[in-house]
Amino acid sequence: MSGIKTMTIKSGATMAPTGGTDLVFASDGITVANGCSLTVPAVASLALRPKATVKYRPSVISSDGSFTKDKKSVSYAVPFTTSKGTISFRNIRVEREIHPEDTAANALDLNVIMAQILTDSEAANFWAAGSLDS
């Protein structure tokens, strides 16, 4: 198996999760500028509920007629109780910026490529231990 330095992933692929358990999100009422704050209400303890924050900064046109990129970001945090009884968080953040003249297919492909980088077996040692080699 090769490592992240020489990994191979698919461009133009499709991805669909299988198995697992549904996490059903709902608004938690916290105001987020240009976004929303979500939680998983099925987790009984308020202190241990997973949380997601979703934000969107739209593209704007400048006075010279050019456009800025839009920006979409999602952060996800899962609290857990440590062996010392304190609460710590597992966090992940993903951001994507796209120029409005780019295509929806290219934007989707970026998502699929990042999903593979996060889950591909060739990147597993990087995510587990920071290894850049196999």
N, C-alpha and C positions, 0 to 999 in steps of 0.2 A: 504494500500500500504506500502510495506517495503522500507527501504532506501538503500543507497549504501553499508552499512555494511553487509546487508543480501540479496543483489540483486541476481537474477537468470538470467543468460544469456545462450545462446546456443553455444556449441562447434560444429563445423562441419556444421554450418548453411550457408545459402546463403542469400545475401542481394542485393536488387536492389531498387534504389530510384524511387519514383513515384511522379507525379505532379511537381509543381515548374516551374521555368523559366531557360532556358539554359544560363550558363555563358560560353562564348566562349573565350578561352585563346589564346594568341599569344606571340611570343618572343618579348621582349622589347629591345633586343640588348645589354643588360648589361651582361658582362662576369662574369660567376660564375665558379670557379674551380670545376671540376668534376660535373657540373650540368648546370642548366639553370635558367633564370629569365623570368617570364611570367607576362602578364598583361591582362586586359579585355579592349580591345580598343573601345568597344561599349559605355563605359562610357565617356561622352564628356570631362569632366574636368580632365586634367592630374593629378591634386592634389588629386582627389577623386577616381582614378581608383584602383580597387582591384589588389593585387600583390601576386604572388606565387613564391617561390624559392624552387627548387628541387635539391637535391644533392645525389651523390652516391659515396661511398668509397668501392671499391671492396675488396674482400678477397685476402690475399697474403699468399704465402707459406714461412714459416720460414726456416732457415738453418737446423733445426732439422727435417724437414718434416711435421711439424704441420701447420695448417692454422689459420689465424685470421678470425674473423667474418666480413662479409660485413656489411655496414651500409647505410641505405637509410633514408633520411629525407625530409620532406616537411614542409614549413612554409607558412602561408596564412595570409595576412593582408588586412583589409578593412578600409580605411580612412573614417572619417565622420567629419562634422563640428559641434563643440560643441555649446552650448547656448551662449558662450562668443565670438564665431566667430573664435576660433582656430581650428586647425585640430588635431584630435586624431586618434588612430588606435585600431581596434579590431584585436587581433592576436591569432592564434592557431598554434602549432607546434606538429608534430608527427615524432618519430624516431623509426626505427625497425632495430635490429641487428640479423642476422642469420648466423649460422655456415654452411659452404658449404656442410657438410655431412648430414645436416637436409634435410627434404623433402620439395618440393614445396607446398604440401598440408598443412604441418604444418605452413609454412610461410603465406599462405593464411588465415589459421585459425586464426593466430595472428591478421591479418588485420580485420577480421570479428568480432573478440572478441573486439578489440579496438573500432570499429565502434559502437558496441552495448553499450559499456561503455560510449561513447560520446552521444548516443541518447536514451538509455533505459529509460523508465518512472521511474524506481526505482532509477536512478541516477539524475533525473531532479532537485531535491532539492539541491543536491550537486553542480551541475553546476549553479543553480540560486542563491543560498545563502551560499554555503559551508557546508551545513548540512550533517552530517555523519549518521544521523538517519532519520526516515521517516518524 
